[in-house]
Amino acid sequence: MNSEQTVPDPPLPKIALSTTSVFPEPTAVGFEVAAKVGYDGVELMVGLDSTSAKIDVVKQLSADHGMPVLAVHAPVLLVMQRVWGSDPWDKLRRSAEAAHELGARTVVVHPPFRWQGTYAGAFVDGIRELNETTGITFCVENMYPWRVPRRSNEFKAYSPGWDPSELDYDHLCLDLSHASTAQQSSLELAQAWGSKLQHIHLTDGRGSFKDEHLLPGHGDQQADQLLQYAAASGFGGHVVLEVSTRGNSRAAKELLLREALEFTRANLAAGLPSDQVAAAGE
C-alpha cells in the first residue's frame, strides 16, 4: 500500500453531541466543545437558551466551528412551552424548517403531555403527515412513567403514551436514560423496533425515578452491547451523546465527553461485521 494513501474509516454511524450535554453552559459552548473533543456534529436542543431558537445564529456557530447540525430536537419540554409560540404543531413545522436550513435530516420530538388534549389525540397521524410532507424524518422518543420516590404509584404524564413501542410511528428515537427510568432494556427495545430505530440518544441510568442521563457504560442499560448491536444490524441513523455534565468545570466536561466519544466509537467498531472491518484496513 502506498505510504501516502490513507486508510478509510469503517462505515460507522456519525456521532453527535447534544448541546444539552454542556448545560447550564449555552448553545455556543456546545458547538465549541463538540469541535474541540472531535465529535462529528451536534444535535441542537431548541429552547436551551435564546441562541438556540435563532437559526441564523446557529448556522453561523456551525460554520465557525466546522460542526454540522445533524439533528434538531424540537422544543417540547415543560420549560420550553413558549419557545416558537404556543401551538405545538407550529413548533414542529418550525423545527422541520430549521432542520432544512441547517442541513439536518432528523427532528426529535417527545410525545405530548396528557393535558395537551387535541394535540395528543391527533399526534400519531400528525407525525406521519409531517414525515410525508416535510422531507424530514421525525423520530418520536421513548419516555417513561412519572414515579413518586418510595411509592409504587405512577403518573401517566404522556398521551397517547410514553412507550412508542405500542403505537404506530414510522421512526423512533431510543433514549437509554429514559429506558432505564422506565425500567426497560434499551437493547430489547432496539431489537423489537427493528428498522423503526432511526436515532439514538446515548446515555445511561440506574433505574431511578429520576431521568439521570449518565455517561454511557455507567448505568444498567448495557450501552456497549446496544452500540455493538446497532452497528451489526446496519443502523443508519445518528448516535447522539445526551448526557449530564453539570457541576463540572469546562475542562472536566471535555474529559468526560471525550471518554464518552471514545466509548461510543470503540463499541460501534466492535459491532461491525468482520468483512467491513477487513475492508477498512485494505
ChimeraX commands (.cxc) that place a marker at each C-alpha (Angstrom):
marker #1 position 0.00,0.00,0.00 radius 0.5
marker #1 position 1.34,3.44,-0.93 radius 0.5
marker #1 position 2.58,5.22,2.21 radius 0.5
marker #1 position 0.68,8.35,1.16 radius 0.5
marker #1 position -2.63,6.52,1.00 radius 0.5
marker #1 position -4.93,6.88,3.95 radius 0.5
marker #1 position -6.84,4.00,5.44 radius 0.5
marker #1 position -10.57,4.68,5.17 radius 0.5
marker #1 position -12.55,4.73,8.37 radius 0.5
marker #1 position -15.04,1.91,8.93 radius 0.5
marker #1 position -18.59,2.86,7.95 radius 0.5
marker #1 position -19.69,3.86,11.43 radius 0.5
marker #1 position -22.76,5.96,12.23 radius 0.5
marker #1 position -21.94,9.61,12.84 radius 0.5
marker #1 position -21.65,10.57,16.48 radius 0.5
marker #1 position -23.06,13.93,17.57 radius 0.5
marker #1 position -23.04,15.85,20.82 radius 0.5
marker #1 position -26.34,17.20,22.09 radius 0.5
marker #1 position -25.99,20.85,23.07 radius 0.5
marker #1 position -27.72,19.89,26.34 radius 0.5
marker #1 position -24.59,17.95,27.32 radius 0.5
marker #1 position -22.81,21.15,28.41 radius 0.5
marker #1 position -25.81,22.62,30.28 radius 0.5
marker #1 position -26.03,25.05,32.05 radius 0.5
marker #1 position -23.48,26.48,29.64 radius 0.5
marker #1 position -25.06,27.87,26.46 radius 0.5
marker #1 position -25.55,26.51,22.96 radius 0.5
marker #1 position -22.41,28.20,21.68 radius 0.5
marker #1 position -20.32,26.22,24.17 radius 0.5
marker #1 position -21.90,23.00,22.89 radius 0.5
marker #1 position -20.54,23.71,19.41 radius 0.5
marker #1 position -17.14,24.71,20.80 radius 0.5
marker #1 position -16.75,21.60,22.94 radius 0.5
marker #1 position -18.03,19.24,20.22 radius 0.5
marker #1 position -15.39,20.60,17.84 radius 0.5
marker #1 position -12.58,20.50,20.40 radius 0.5
marker #1 position -13.30,16.95,21.53 radius 0.5
marker #1 position -13.79,15.61,18.00 radius 0.5
marker #1 position -17.48,14.81,17.53 radius 0.5
marker #1 position -18.90,14.53,14.01 radius 0.5
marker #1 position -21.54,17.20,14.65 radius 0.5
marker #1 position -24.17,18.37,17.10 radius 0.5
marker #1 position -27.82,17.89,17.90 radius 0.5
marker #1 position -29.41,21.27,18.55 radius 0.5
marker #1 position -31.80,21.44,21.51 radius 0.5
marker #1 position -34.14,24.28,20.59 radius 0.5
marker #1 position -35.07,26.25,23.71 radius 0.5
marker #1 position -31.91,25.53,25.70 radius 0.5
marker #1 position -31.24,29.28,25.55 radius 0.5
marker #1 position -32.27,32.21,23.35 radius 0.5
marker #1 position -29.49,31.50,20.83 radius 0.5
marker #1 position -30.81,28.01,20.09 radius 0.5
marker #1 position -34.02,29.41,18.62 radius 0.5
marker #1 position -32.19,31.88,16.35 radius 0.5
marker #1 position -31.39,29.67,13.38 radius 0.5
marker #1 position -29.26,32.27,11.59 radius 0.5
marker #1 position -27.02,32.49,14.69 radius 0.5
marker #1 position -26.89,28.69,14.98 radius 0.5
marker #1 position -25.94,28.45,11.32 radius 0.5
marker #1 position -23.02,30.80,11.95 radius 0.5
marker #1 position -21.91,28.79,15.00 radius 0.5
marker #1 position -21.94,25.66,12.85 radius 0.5
marker #1 position -19.76,27.33,10.23 radius 0.5
marker #1 position -17.38,28.91,12.74 radius 0.5
marker #1 position -16.67,25.61,14.49 radius 0.5
marker #1 position -16.92,23.29,11.48 radius 0.5
marker #1 position -19.63,21.36,13.29 radius 0.5
marker #1 position -22.64,20.34,11.18 radius 0.5
marker #1 position -26.05,20.17,12.83 radius 0.5
marker #1 position -27.03,16.54,12.35 radius 0.5
marker #1 position -30.38,16.72,14.15 radius 0.5
marker #1 position -32.78,19.22,15.69 radius 0.5
marker #1 position -34.58,18.49,18.95 radius 0.5
marker #1 position -37.96,20.22,18.90 radius 0.5
marker #1 position -38.80,22.46,21.90 radius 0.5
marker #1 position -41.05,20.08,23.78 radius 0.5
marker #1 position -40.05,20.28,27.44 radius 0.5
marker #1 position -42.21,21.87,30.12 radius 0.5
marker #1 position -39.76,24.76,30.46 radius 0.5
marker #1 position -39.96,25.44,26.73 radius 0.5
marker #1 position -43.70,25.93,26.36 radius 0.5
marker #1 position -43.36,29.43,24.88 radius 0.5
marker #1 position -40.41,28.79,22.56 radius 0.5
marker #1 position -41.58,29.41,18.98 radius 0.5
marker #1 position -45.10,30.20,20.18 radius 0.5
marker #1 position -47.71,28.11,21.94 radius 0.5
marker #1 position -49.04,25.98,19.07 radius 0.5
marker #1 position -47.32,22.56,19.29 radius 0.5
marker #1 position -47.84,21.80,15.60 radius 0.5
marker #1 position -46.28,25.11,14.65 radius 0.5
marker #1 position -43.28,24.24,16.82 radius 0.5
marker #1 position -42.83,21.01,14.85 radius 0.5
marker #1 position -43.22,22.72,11.48 radius 0.5
marker #1 position -40.66,25.32,12.52 radius 0.5
marker #1 position -38.36,22.54,13.69 radius 0.5
marker #1 position -38.57,20.98,10.22 radius 0.5
marker #1 position -37.82,24.36,8.62 radius 0.5
marker #1 position -34.82,24.76,10.93 radius 0.5
marker #1 position -33.58,21.28,10.02 radius 0.5
marker #1 position -33.79,22.12,6.31 radius 0.5
marker #1 position -31.94,25.40,6.79 radius 0.5
marker #1 position -29.22,23.79,8.90 radius 0.5
marker #1 position -28.80,20.74,6.67 radius 0.5
marker #1 position -30.09,18.26,9.26 radius 0.5
marker #1 position -32.25,15.32,8.27 radius 0.5
marker #1 position -33.84,14.50,11.63 radius 0.5
marker #1 position -36.17,16.16,14.12 radius 0.5
marker #1 position -36.54,14.51,17.53 radius 0.5
marker #1 position -39.85,15.00,19.31 radius 0.5
marker #1 position -41.34,13.87,22.63 radius 0.5
marker #1 position -44.91,12.58,22.83 radius 0.5
marker #1 position -47.47,15.14,24.06 radius 0.5
marker #1 position -48.42,15.65,27.66 radius 0.5
marker #1 position -51.86,14.36,28.68 radius 0.5
marker #1 position -53.22,17.86,29.17 radius 0.5
marker #1 position -52.49,18.71,25.51 radius 0.5
marker #1 position -55.76,17.02,24.59 radius 0.5
marker #1 position -56.35,17.95,20.92 radius 0.5
marker #1 position -52.67,17.76,20.04 radius 0.5
marker #1 position -52.31,14.42,21.81 radius 0.5
marker #1 position -55.36,12.97,20.09 radius 0.5
marker #1 position -54.01,13.76,16.62 radius 0.5
marker #1 position -50.34,13.13,17.36 radius 0.5
marker #1 position -49.74,9.76,15.67 radius 0.5
marker #1 position -51.44,10.78,12.42 radius 0.5
marker #1 position -49.93,14.27,12.57 radius 0.5
marker #1 position -46.38,12.96,12.89 radius 0.5
marker #1 position -46.93,10.67,9.93 radius 0.5
marker #1 position -48.16,13.61,7.87 radius 0.5
marker #1 position -45.08,15.67,8.81 radius 0.5
marker #1 position -42.86,12.78,7.73 radius 0.5
marker #1 position -44.64,12.68,4.40 radius 0.5
marker #1 position -44.81,16.41,3.68 radius 0.5
marker #1 position -41.63,17.99,5.10 radius 0.5
marker #1 position -38.89,15.72,3.79 radius 0.5
marker #1 position -37.58,15.48,7.36 radius 0.5
marker #1 position -37.52,12.33,9.49 radius 0.5
marker #1 position -39.49,12.92,12.68 radius 0.5
marker #1 position -38.31,10.49,15.35 radius 0.5
marker #1 position -40.57,10.05,18.37 radius 0.5
marker #1 position -38.63,9.49,21.57 radius 0.5
marker #1 position -39.36,6.92,24.26 radius 0.5
marker #1 position -40.25,8.48,27.60 radius 0.5
marker #1 position -41.21,6.96,30.97 radius 0.5
marker #1 position -43.96,6.95,33.59 radius 0.5
marker #1 position -43.51,9.58,36.28 radius 0.5
marker #1 position -42.90,7.85,39.61 radius 0.5
marker #1 position -43.00,9.17,43.15 radius 0.5
marker #1 position -39.99,8.29,45.35 radius 0.5
marker #1 position -40.63,5.45,47.82 radius 0.5
marker #1 position -44.11,4.88,46.40 radius 0.5
marker #1 position -45.35,2.34,43.91 radius 0.5
marker #1 position -47.84,4.57,42.11 radius 0.5
marker #1 position -47.13,6.10,38.70 radius 0.5
marker #1 position -48.46,9.19,36.95 radius 0.5
marker #1 position -49.07,8.75,33.24 radius 0.5
marker #1 position -47.96,12.17,32.03 radius 0.5
marker #1 position -47.85,11.40,28.31 radius 0.5
marker #1 position -50.55,10.77,25.73 radius 0.5
marker #1 position -51.11,8.72,23.66 radius 0.5
marker #1 position -48.38,7.01,25.70 radius 0.5
marker #1 position -44.78,7.15,26.92 radius 0.5
marker #1 position -43.77,3.88,25.22 radius 0.5
marker #1 position -43.72,4.31,21.41 radius 0.5
marker #1 position -43.46,0.53,21.00 radius 0.5
marker #1 position -47.22,0.39,21.48 radius 0.5
marker #1 position -48.07,2.98,18.82 radius 0.5
marker #1 position -47.96,3.24,15.04 radius 0.5
marker #1 position -44.96,5.51,14.44 radius 0.5
marker #1 position -42.68,5.19,11.44 radius 0.5
marker #1 position -39.43,6.38,13.07 radius 0.5
marker #1 position -38.23,6.19,16.66 radius 0.5
marker #1 position -35.51,7.66,18.87 radius 0.5
marker #1 position -34.16,5.45,21.64 radius 0.5
marker #1 position -33.04,7.28,24.79 radius 0.5
marker #1 position -31.17,4.95,27.14 radius 0.5
marker #1 position -31.72,7.07,30.25 radius 0.5
marker #1 position -35.46,7.17,29.62 radius 0.5
marker #1 position -35.49,3.39,29.16 radius 0.5
marker #1 position -33.71,2.99,32.48 radius 0.5
marker #1 position -36.18,5.29,34.25 radius 0.5
marker #1 position -38.99,3.22,32.73 radius 0.5
marker #1 position -37.15,0.08,33.95 radius 0.5
marker #1 position -36.89,-1.25,30.41 radius 0.5
marker #1 position -33.97,-2.71,28.45 radius 0.5
marker #1 position -32.66,-0.48,25.66 radius 0.5
marker #1 position -31.19,-3.49,23.87 radius 0.5
marker #1 position -34.54,-5.28,23.90 radius 0.5
marker #1 position -36.30,-2.15,22.66 radius 0.5
marker #1 position -33.83,-1.76,19.79 radius 0.5
marker #1 position -34.29,-5.39,18.81 radius 0.5
marker #1 position -38.08,-5.08,18.94 radius 0.5
marker #1 position -38.18,-1.83,16.97 radius 0.5
marker #1 position -36.03,-3.09,14.11 radius 0.5
marker #1 position -35.84,-0.64,11.21 radius 0.5
marker #1 position -38.03,1.87,13.06 radius 0.5
marker #1 position -34.99,2.73,15.17 radius 0.5
marker #1 position -33.56,5.76,13.38 radius 0.5
marker #1 position -31.87,7.78,16.13 radius 0.5
marker #1 position -30.13,7.03,19.43 radius 0.5
marker #1 position -29.71,9.28,22.45 radius 0.5
marker #1 position -26.73,7.57,24.02 radius 0.5
marker #1 position -26.64,7.95,27.78 radius 0.5
marker #1 position -27.39,5.69,30.75 radius 0.5
marker #1 position -29.29,5.33,34.02 radius 0.5
marker #1 position -29.58,3.18,37.13 radius 0.5
marker #1 position -33.32,2.58,37.21 radius 0.5
marker #1 position -34.00,5.59,39.39 radius 0.5
marker #1 position -37.26,7.54,39.30 radius 0.5
marker #1 position -35.03,10.41,38.12 radius 0.5
marker #1 position -34.01,10.83,34.48 radius 0.5
marker #1 position -30.28,10.68,35.17 radius 0.5
marker #1 position -28.52,10.93,31.78 radius 0.5
marker #1 position -25.32,9.30,32.98 radius 0.5
marker #1 position -22.34,8.69,30.73 radius 0.5
marker #1 position -22.86,5.51,28.67 radius 0.5
marker #1 position -21.46,2.48,30.46 radius 0.5
marker #1 position -22.09,3.97,33.90 radius 0.5
marker #1 position -25.58,2.53,34.35 radius 0.5
marker #1 position -27.75,-0.53,33.76 radius 0.5
marker #1 position -28.55,-0.20,30.04 radius 0.5
marker #1 position -25.76,-2.32,28.51 radius 0.5
marker #1 position -24.75,0.62,26.34 radius 0.5
marker #1 position -21.78,-1.30,24.94 radius 0.5
marker #1 position -23.99,-4.14,23.75 radius 0.5
marker #1 position -26.57,-1.71,22.37 radius 0.5
marker #1 position -23.91,0.02,20.24 radius 0.5
marker #1 position -22.48,-3.25,19.02 radius 0.5
marker #1 position -25.96,-4.45,18.09 radius 0.5
marker #1 position -26.69,-1.19,16.24 radius 0.5
marker #1 position -23.51,-1.47,14.17 radius 0.5
marker #1 position -24.00,-5.17,13.46 radius 0.5
marker #1 position -27.60,-4.65,12.35 radius 0.5
marker #1 position -26.73,-1.86,9.90 radius 0.5
marker #1 position -28.18,1.02,11.91 radius 0.5
marker #1 position -28.20,4.00,9.54 radius 0.5
marker #1 position -29.09,6.85,11.88 radius 0.5
marker #1 position -27.04,9.04,14.17 radius 0.5
marker #1 position -25.80,8.35,17.69 radius 0.5
marker #1 position -26.13,11.42,19.92 radius 0.5
marker #1 position -24.41,11.77,23.29 radius 0.5
marker #1 position -27.05,13.36,25.51 radius 0.5
marker #1 position -25.54,13.29,28.99 radius 0.5
marker #1 position -25.44,15.44,32.10 radius 0.5
marker #1 position -22.11,17.07,32.94 radius 0.5
marker #1 position -23.48,19.80,35.18 radius 0.5
marker #1 position -21.41,20.63,38.24 radius 0.5
marker #1 position -18.15,20.02,36.37 radius 0.5
marker #1 position -15.62,22.57,35.17 radius 0.5
marker #1 position -15.20,23.12,31.43 radius 0.5
marker #1 position -12.01,21.04,31.43 radius 0.5
marker #1 position -13.72,18.22,33.33 radius 0.5
marker #1 position -16.68,18.29,30.94 radius 0.5
marker #1 position -14.34,17.93,27.99 radius 0.5
marker #1 position -12.65,14.92,29.59 radius 0.5
marker #1 position -15.99,13.25,30.29 radius 0.5
marker #1 position -17.29,13.90,26.79 radius 0.5
marker #1 position -14.05,12.61,25.27 radius 0.5
marker #1 position -14.40,9.44,27.34 radius 0.5
marker #1 position -17.98,9.04,26.07 radius 0.5
marker #1 position -16.91,9.57,22.46 radius 0.5
marker #1 position -14.13,7.00,22.71 radius 0.5
marker #1 position -16.51,4.51,24.35 radius 0.5
marker #1 position -19.02,5.02,21.56 radius 0.5
marker #1 position -16.56,4.68,18.69 radius 0.5
marker #1 position -14.92,1.61,20.18 radius 0.5
marker #1 position -18.18,-0.25,20.69 radius 0.5
marker #1 position -19.62,0.69,17.31 radius 0.5
marker #1 position -16.42,-0.60,15.70 radius 0.5
marker #1 position -16.60,-3.79,17.78 radius 0.5
marker #1 position -20.05,-4.49,16.35 radius 0.5
marker #1 position -19.10,-4.13,12.69 radius 0.5
marker #1 position -19.25,-7.30,10.59 radius 0.5
marker #1 position -15.76,-8.71,10.10 radius 0.5
marker #1 position -15.78,-8.16,6.33 radius 0.5
marker #1 position -16.38,-4.43,6.83 radius 0.5
marker #1 position -13.55,-4.22,9.35 radius 0.5
marker #1 position -11.25,-6.03,6.91 radius 0.5
marker #1 position -12.28,-3.76,4.03 radius 0.5
marker #1 position -11.49,-0.72,6.14 radius 0.5
marker #1 position -7.92,-1.90,6.61 radius 0.5
marker #1 position -7.10,-2.69,2.96 radius 0.5
marker link #1:1,2 radius 0.2
marker link #1:2,3 radius 0.2
marker link #1:3,4 radius 0.2
marker link #1:4,5 radius 0.2
marker link #1:5,6 radius 0.2
marker link #1:6,7 radius 0.2
marker link #1:7,8 radius 0.2
marker link #1:8,9 radius 0.2
marker link #1:9,10 radius 0.2
marker link #1:10,11 radius 0.2
marker link #1:11,12 radius 0.2
marker link #1:12,13 radius 0.2
marker link #1:13,14 radius 0.2
marker link #1:14,15 radius 0.2
marker link #1:15,16 radius 0.2
marker link #1:16,17 radius 0.2
marker link #1:17,18 radius 0.2
marker link #1:18,19 radius 0.2
marker link #1:19,20 radius 0.2
marker link #1:20,21 radius 0.2
marker link #1:21,22 radius 0.2
marker link #1:22,23 radius 0.2
marker link #1:23,24 radius 0.2
marker link #1:24,25 radius 0.2
marker link #1:25,26 radius 0.2
marker link #1:26,27 radius 0.2
marker link #1:27,28 radius 0.2
marker link #1:28,29 radius 0.2
marker link #1:29,30 radius 0.2
marker link #1:30,31 radius 0.2
marker link #1:31,32 radius 0.2
marker link #1:32,33 radius 0.2
marker link #1:33,34 radius 0.2
marker link #1:34,35 radius 0.2
marker link #1:35,36 radius 0.2
marker link #1:36,37 radius 0.2
marker link #1:37,38 radius 0.2
marker link #1:38,39 radius 0.2
marker link #1:39,40 radius 0.2
marker link #1:40,41 radius 0.2
marker link #1:41,42 radius 0.2
marker link #1:42,43 radius 0.2
marker link #1:43,44 radius 0.2
marker link #1:44,45 radius 0.2
marker link #1:45,46 radius 0.2
marker link #1:46,47 radius 0.2
marker link #1:47,48 radius 0.2
marker link #1:48,49 radius 0.2
marker link #1:49,50 radius 0.2
marker link #1:50,51 radius 0.2
marker link #1:51,52 radius 0.2
marker link #1:52,53 radius 0.2
marker link #1:53,54 radius 0.2
marker link #1:54,55 radius 0.2
marker link #1:55,56 radius 0.2
marker link #1:56,57 radius 0.2
marker link #1:57,58 radius 0.2
marker link #1:58,59 radius 0.2
marker link #1:59,60 radius 0.2
marker link #1:60,61 radius 0.2
marker link #1:61,62 radius 0.2
marker link #1:62,63 radius 0.2
marker link #1:63,64 radius 0.2
marker link #1:64,65 radius 0.2
marker link #1:65,66 radius 0.2
marker link #1:66,67 radius 0.2
marker link #1:67,68 radius 0.2
marker link #1:68,69 radius 0.2
marker link #1:69,70 radius 0.2
marker link #1:70,71 radius 0.2
marker link #1:71,72 radius 0.2
marker link #1:72,73 radius 0.2
marker link #1:73,74 radius 0.2
marker link #1:74,75 radius 0.2
marker link #1:75,76 radius 0.2
marker link #1:76,77 radius 0.2
marker link #1:77,78 radius 0.2
marker link #1:78,79 radius 0.2
marker link #1:79,80 radius 0.2
marker link #1:80,81 radius 0.2
marker link #1:81,82 radius 0.2
marker link #1:82,83 radius 0.2
marker link #1:83,84 radius 0.2
marker link #1:84,85 radius 0.2
marker link #1:85,86 radius 0.2
marker link #1:86,87 radius 0.2
marker link #1:87,88 radius 0.2
marker link #1:88,89 radius 0.2
marker link #1:89,90 radius 0.2
marker link #1:90,91 radius 0.2
marker link #1:91,92 radius 0.2
marker link #1:92,93 radius 0.2
marker link #1:93,94 radius 0.2
marker link #1:94,95 radius 0.2
marker link #1:95,96 radius 0.2
marker link #1:96,97 radius 0.2
marker link #1:97,98 radius 0.2
marker link #1:98,99 radius 0.2
marker link #1:99,100 radius 0.2
marker link #1:100,101 radius 0.2
marker link #1:101,102 radius 0.2
marker link #1:102,103 radius 0.2
marker link #1:103,104 radius 0.2
marker link #1:104,105 radius 0.2
marker link #1:105,106 radius 0.2
marker link #1:106,107 radius 0.2
marker link #1:107,108 radius 0.2
marker link #1:108,109 radius 0.2
marker link #1:109,110 radius 0.2
marker link #1:110,111 radius 0.2
marker link #1:111,112 radius 0.2
marker link #1:112,113 radius 0.2
marker link #1:113,114 radius 0.2
marker link #1:114,115 radius 0.2
marker link #1:115,116 radius 0.2
marker link #1:116,117 radius 0.2
marker link #1:117,118 radius 0.2
marker link #1:118,119 radius 0.2
marker link #1:119,120 radius 0.2
marker link #1:120,121 radius 0.2
marker link #1:121,122 radius 0.2
marker link #1:122,123 radius 0.2
marker link #1:123,124 radius 0.2
marker link #1:124,125 radius 0.2
marker link #1:125,126 radius 0.2
marker link #1:126,127 radius 0.2
marker link #1:127,128 radius 0.2
marker link #1:128,129 radius 0.2
marker link #1:129,130 radius 0.2
marker link #1:130,131 radius 0.2
marker link #1:131,132 radius 0.2
marker link #1:132,133 radius 0.2
marker link #1:133,134 radius 0.2
marker link #1:134,135 radius 0.2
marker link #1:135,136 radius 0.2
marker link #1:136,137 radius 0.2
marker link #1:137,138 radius 0.2
marker link #1:138,139 radius 0.2
marker link #1:139,140 radius 0.2
marker link #1:140,141 radius 0.2
marker link #1:141,142 radius 0.2
marker link #1:142,143 radius 0.2
marker link #1:143,144 radius 0.2
marker link #1:144,145 radius 0.2
marker link #1:145,146 radius 0.2
marker link #1:146,147 radius 0.2
marker link #1:147,148 radius 0.2
marker link #1:148,149 radius 0.2
marker link #1:149,150 radius 0.2
marker link #1:150,151 radius 0.2
marker link #1:151,152 radius 0.2
marker link #1:152,153 radius 0.2
marker link #1:153,154 radius 0.2
marker link #1:154,155 radius 0.2
marker link #1:155,156 radius 0.2
marker link #1:156,157 radius 0.2
marker link #1:157,158 radius 0.2
marker link #1:158,159 radius 0.2
marker link #1:159,160 radius 0.2
marker link #1:160,161 radius 0.2
marker link #1:161,162 radius 0.2
marker link #1:162,163 radius 0.2
marker link #1:163,164 radius 0.2
marker link #1:164,165 radius 0.2
marker link #1:165,166 radius 0.2
marker link #1:166,167 radius 0.2
marker link #1:167,168 radius 0.2
marker link #1:168,169 radius 0.2
marker link #1:169,170 radius 0.2
marker link #1:170,171 radius 0.2
marker link #1:171,172 radius 0.2
marker link #1:172,173 radius 0.2
marker link #1:173,174 radius 0.2
marker link #1:174,175 radius 0.2
marker link #1:175,176 radius 0.2
marker link #1:176,177 radius 0.2
marker link #1:177,178 radius 0.2
marker link #1:178,179 radius 0.2
marker link #1:179,180 radius 0.2
marker link #1:180,181 radius 0.2
marker link #1:181,182 radius 0.2
marker link #1:182,183 radius 0.2
marker link #1:183,184 radius 0.2
marker link #1:184,185 radius 0.2
marker link #1:185,186 radius 0.2
marker link #1:186,187 radius 0.2
marker link #1:187,188 radius 0.2
marker link #1:188,189 radius 0.2
marker link #1:189,190 radius 0.2
marker link #1:190,191 radius 0.2
marker link #1:191,192 radius 0.2
marker link #1:192,193 radius 0.2
marker link #1:193,194 radius 0.2
marker link #1:194,195 radius 0.2
marker link #1:195,196 radius 0.2
marker link #1:196,197 radius 0.2
marker link #1:197,198 radius 0.2
marker link #1:198,199 radius 0.2
marker link #1:199,200 radius 0.2
marker link #1:200,201 radius 0.2
marker link #1:201,202 radius 0.2
marker link #1:202,203 radius 0.2
marker link #1:203,204 radius 0.2
marker link #1:204,205 radius 0.2
marker link #1:205,206 radius 0.2
marker link #1:206,207 radius 0.2
marker link #1:207,208 radius 0.2
marker link #1:208,209 radius 0.2
marker link #1:209,210 radius 0.2
marker link #1:210,211 radius 0.2
marker link #1:211,212 radius 0.2
marker link #1:212,213 radius 0.2
marker link #1:213,214 radius 0.2
marker link #1:214,215 radius 0.2
marker link #1:215,216 radius 0.2
marker link #1:216,217 radius 0.2
marker link #1:217,218 radius 0.2
marker link #1:218,219 radius 0.2
marker link #1:219,220 radius 0.2
marker link #1:220,221 radius 0.2
marker link #1:221,222 radius 0.2
marker link #1:222,223 radius 0.2
marker link #1:223,224 radius 0.2
marker link #1:224,225 radius 0.2
marker link #1:225,226 radius 0.2
marker link #1:226,227 radius 0.2
marker link #1:227,228 radius 0.2
marker link #1:228,229 radius 0.2
marker link #1:229,230 radius 0.2
marker link #1:230,231 radius 0.2
marker link #1:231,232 radius 0.2
marker link #1:232,233 radius 0.2
marker link #1:233,234 radius 0.2
marker link #1:234,235 radius 0.2
marker link #1:235,236 radius 0.2
marker link #1:236,237 radius 0.2
marker link #1:237,238 radius 0.2
marker link #1:238,239 radius 0.2
marker link #1:239,240 radius 0.2
marker link #1:240,241 radius 0.2
marker link #1:241,242 radius 0.2
marker link #1:242,243 radius 0.2
marker link #1:243,244 radius 0.2
marker link #1:244,245 radius 0.2
marker link #1:245,246 radius 0.2
marker link #1:246,247 radius 0.2
marker link #1:247,248 radius 0.2
marker link #1:248,249 radius 0.2
marker link #1:249,250 radius 0.2
marker link #1:250,251 radius 0.2
marker link #1:251,252 radius 0.2
marker link #1:252,253 radius 0.2
marker link #1:253,254 radius 0.2
marker link #1:254,255 radius 0.2
marker link #1:255,256 radius 0.2
marker link #1:256,257 radius 0.2
marker link #1:257,258 radius 0.2
marker link #1:258,259 radius 0.2
marker link #1:259,260 radius 0.2
marker link #1:260,261 radius 0.2
marker link #1:261,262 radius 0.2
marker link #1:262,263 radius 0.2
marker link #1:263,264 radius 0.2
marker link #1:264,265 radius 0.2
marker link #1:265,266 radius 0.2
marker link #1:266,267 radius 0.2
marker link #1:267,268 radius 0.2
marker link #1:268,269 radius 0.2
marker link #1:269,270 radius 0.2
marker link #1:270,271 radius 0.2
marker link #1:271,272 radius 0.2
marker link #1:272,273 radius 0.2
marker link #1:273,274 radius 0.2
marker link #1:274,275 radius 0.2
marker link #1:275,276 radius 0.2
marker link #1:276,277 radius 0.2
marker link #1:277,278 radius 0.2
marker link #1:278,279 radius 0.2
marker link #1:279,280 radius 0.2
marker link #1:280,281 radius 0.2
marker link #1:281,282 radius 0.2
view
